[in-house]
Amino acid sequence: MRYALVVLWLLFWSATPAIAQLSIGIGLPSVSIGINLPVYPEFVRVPGYPVYYAPRLNSNYFYYDGMYWVYRQDNWYASSWYNGPWGLVAPEYVPLFVLRIPVRYYRDPPAYFRGWRADAPPRWGEHWGNQWEQRRSGWDRWSRRAAPAPAPLPRYQRQYSGDRYPSVEQQPSLHSRNFRYQPRDTVVRQHYQERAMQRAPAPAKRGPQRPAERDRRP
């Protein structure tokens, strides 16, 4: 089944316990999605939305709530770093404001977008079916006046490009040290919480204690 594996991502960690991931998906190895950015991309805010898009990239590349989001080959992917590693995000877990991005801001729209209104979001219900539509009922209804402010861009990542781009093991500490934003979206927030739990040092294991020796009298 196409979406049988409900995955949010394995962005930073390769050994997250399965129990800790059940609520958001099953961790998989890092995903290559065919995007290789030599430098940090330029972002422009989508007017009226808490979302940015990258107008100079030939990709459906966005930034929302502290994460980068890419729609490629009928799948959504997310990362905390602009050039990955990426993780697959099942349609049931894609944040609402990412789903609401109007068609005109997709720089590489799939063929089935043709004929859809440029100022409206893609018709995800038609694409993913009635079951998805029932699960995400009301996803396209919201008050423009109540839209939250966009999250700050992690511009500190500009200094990490080419050979300086950090490894998967280095990314978590660099991100936590330079980016203090706390996400609002439930899925993104849960990912941040799990990442924080994994950064916390494990309690030291204590060896078996020997029973106290009794006083020996001469």
ABEGO torsion letter per residue (X at the ends): XAAABBBAEBAABAABBAAAAAAAEBBBBBBBAGBBBABBBBBBBBBGBABBBBAABBBBBBBBGGBBBBBBGGBBBBBABAAOBBBBBBAAABBAAAAABBAAABABBBAAABGBBAABBBBAAAAAEAAAAAAABGAABBBAAABBBBBBBBAAAAABBEAABBBAAAAAAAAAAABABBBABAAAAAAAAAAAAAABBBBBBBBBBBBBBBBBBX
